[in-house]
Amino acid sequence: METPQKKFFPLRLTLVLLLIMGVLLLGGCGGKREIDELAYMLGIGIDQGKEEGTYLVTMQIAEPKTSGGGAAELENWTISMETKSISTIMEQAAEAFSKQPFAGTVRVIVLGEDLAGAGINEALDYFQRFYEFRRTIYLLVAKGQAKDIMEAELRTKQIPSLNLFDTIEGQSRQSVFPITRLGHYLTVLGRESQNPIIPRVEKIQPGEHGLFYSDKEGEEMLIHESAVFEGGKCVAKLNDQETKGYLWLDNEIESRVLEGEDGDGVTVTAWVLNSKTKYKVENIDGKMGIKFNIKTTVSINEILGKGEQADIYRWQQFIKELQPLMAQAIQEECEAAVAKSKEQGLDFIGIGRKIEIKNPKYWREIKENWPQGIKDIPVAYDINVKIEHSGLARNSPVSPQENGAKGGSHTLQ
């Protein structure tokens, strides 16, 4: 009689032989490339080419070099190529450089204004397919040509791609423009209930947009406003107020400066410490709509136009009066964004998406007419502002003192 050990011996032998063969066939790092063999791509600008059906692609590349002392340094190039297929830029770049271009280090893609109007989806197809490109790449839309942005000679002498990357990363706690990554754009693009939005960038000279600097030769870049897309084409542009309203409604405000003004000429500037936006899909005035609930905590930075003396009691009353003033400032920005959305028949706020999540049944009733149907959706607001800090003094330097002096401030005790 055959024992169990003898019965399973052939099977065990087969498994052992397969494992040995697998180990022998395992390759090493066959696709590895040494660091000094690579040219690192930092940013890419894409415009429409001169010939129909072509792209003008501008790349910024950092190539490592070895100095005489053996220390690692970087040489930077900005080159432009006209091509029918963006995927061929890697081959063209390889022909122009002694080192192999590496796309894994790309930080920003700047899309030219002309390309944005014609459609960006085909231009982005390569970036979502080629494995070296990360979905965390930031997207920007240029005012004018992307090539001009990439070739800017900045006052700081910094590479434009890295300057844009640092600006976007640095404003993560200064919520003044939306942050759109490649992956996020592609995700929103696949939704019926929302239009993608991408921030805009432009080159500025001294004195433009209130920015002054001494170096008359150098340039600066400003990221502000935003572009709204439908079907991959830029179909609307938002100003700063509309963009900030979008950020409030999409719960993207972390920290920023907020300014409010009452009817008596008093202007108050506050610093947003934290903010949270929630929403409900509910009946509003007899019709299904959406209500945004915004809770914000601020600290008072500056008070202008308030000349009268305030004791502690009056100061506490004044602070209470400021809360609805700040809430009104937030609501005005939100209303500007909603008004633009309804005027254009575009849902960049994502109201349709929010309805889809909270009330799928109602969404199925209205989605065939979306986003044009956003015009018929009532929007309401419940905004609560809490003032947590009001500064170290309750009176302004121009406020009269109790002792009859011309001005002065009382320190809070």
Rosetta blueprint (number, residue, H / E / L):
1 M L
2 E L
3 T L
4 P H
5 Q H
6 K H
7 K H
8 F H
9 F H
10 P H
11 L H
12 R H
13 L H
14 T H
15 L H
16 V H
17 L H
18 L H
19 L H
20 I H
21 M H
22 G H
23 V H
24 L H
25 L H
26 L L
27 G L
28 G L
29 C L
30 G L
31 G L
32 K L
33 R L
34 E L
35 I H
36 D H
37 E H
38 L E
39 A E
40 Y E
41 M E
42 L E
43 G E
44 I E
45 G E
46 I E
47 D E
48 Q E
49 G L
50 K L
51 E L
52 E L
53 G L
54 T L
55 Y E
56 L E
57 V E
58 T E
59 M E
60 Q E
61 I E
62 A E
63 E E
64 P E
65 K E
66 T E
67 S L
68 G L
69 G L
70 G L
71 A L
72 A E
73 E E
74 L E
75 E E
76 N E
77 W E
78 T E
79 I E
80 S E
81 M E
82 E E
83 T E
84 K L
85 S L
86 I H
87 S H
88 T H
89 I H
90 M H
91 E H
92 Q H
93 A H
94 A H
95 E H
96 A H
97 F L
98 S L
99 K L
100 Q E
101 P E
102 F E
103 A H
104 G H
105 T H
106 V L
107 R L
108 V E
109 I E
110 V E
111 L E
112 G L
113 E H
114 D H
115 L H
116 A H
117 G H
118 A H
119 G L
120 I L
121 N H
122 E H
123 A H
124 L H
125 D H
126 Y H
127 F H
128 Q H
129 R H
130 F L
131 Y L
132 E L
133 F L
134 R L
135 R L
136 T L
137 I L
138 Y E
139 L E
140 L E
141 V E
142 A E
143 K L
144 G L
145 Q L
146 A H
147 K H
148 D H
149 I H
150 M H
151 E L
152 A L
153 E L
154 L E
155 R L
156 T L
157 K L
158 Q L
159 I L
160 P H
161 S H
162 L H
163 N H
164 L H
165 F H
166 D H
167 T H
168 I H
169 E H
170 G H
171 Q H
172 S H
173 R H
174 Q L
175 S L
176 V L
177 F L
178 P L
179 I L
180 T L
181 R E
182 L H
183 G H
184 H H
185 Y H
186 L H
187 T H
188 V H
189 L H
190 G L
191 R L
192 E L
193 S L
194 Q L
195 N L
196 P L
197 I E
198 I E
199 P E
200 R E
201 V E
202 E E
203 K E
204 I E
205 Q L
206 P L
207 G L
208 E H
209 H H
210 G H
211 L L
212 F L
213 Y L
214 S L
215 D L
216 K L
217 E L
218 G L
219 E E
220 E E
221 M E
222 L E
223 I E
224 H E
225 E E
226 S E
227 A E
228 V E
229 F E
230 E E
231 G L
232 G L
233 K E
234 C E
235 V E
236 A E
237 K E
238 L E
239 N L
240 D H
241 Q H
242 E H
243 T H
244 K H
245 G H
246 Y H
247 L H
248 W H
249 L H
250 D L
251 N L
252 E L
253 I L
254 E L
255 S L
256 R L
257 V E
258 L E
259 E E
260 G E
261 E E
262 D L
263 G L
264 D L
265 G L
266 V L
267 T E
268 V E
269 T E
270 A E
271 W E
272 V E
273 L E
274 N E
275 S E
276 K E
277 T E
278 K E
279 Y E
280 K E
281 V E
282 E E
283 N E
284 I E
285 D L
286 G L
287 K E
288 M E
289 G E
290 I E
291 K E
292 F E
293 N E
294 I E
295 K E
296 T E
297 T E
298 V E
299 S E
300 I E
301 N E
302 E E
303 I E
304 L E
305 G L
306 K L
307 G L
308 E L
309 Q L
310 A L
311 D L
312 I H
313 Y H
314 R H
315 W H
316 Q H
317 Q H
318 F H
319 I H
320 K H
321 E H
322 L H
323 Q H
324 P H
325 L H
326 M H
327 A H
328 Q H
329 A H
330 I H
331 Q H
332 E H
333 E H
334 C H
335 E H
336 A H
337 A H
338 V H
339 A H
340 K H
341 S H
342 K H
343 E H
344 Q H
345 G L
346 L L
347 D L
348 F L
349 I L
350 G L
351 I H
352 G H
353 R H
354 K H
355 I H
356 E H
357 I H
358 K H
359 N L
360 P H
361 K H
362 Y H
363 W H
364 R H
365 E H
366 I H
367 K H
368 E H
369 N H
370 W L
371 P L
372 Q H
373 G H
374 I H
375 K H
376 D H
377 I L
378 P L
379 V E
380 A E
381 Y E
382 D E
383 I E
384 N E
385 V E
386 K E
387 I E
388 E E
389 H E
390 S L
391 G L
392 L L
393 A E
394 R L
395 N L
396 S L
397 P L
398 V L
399 S L
400 P L
401 Q L
402 E L
403 N L
404 G L
405 A L
406 K L
407 G L
408 G L
409 S L
410 H L
411 T E
412 L L
413 Q L
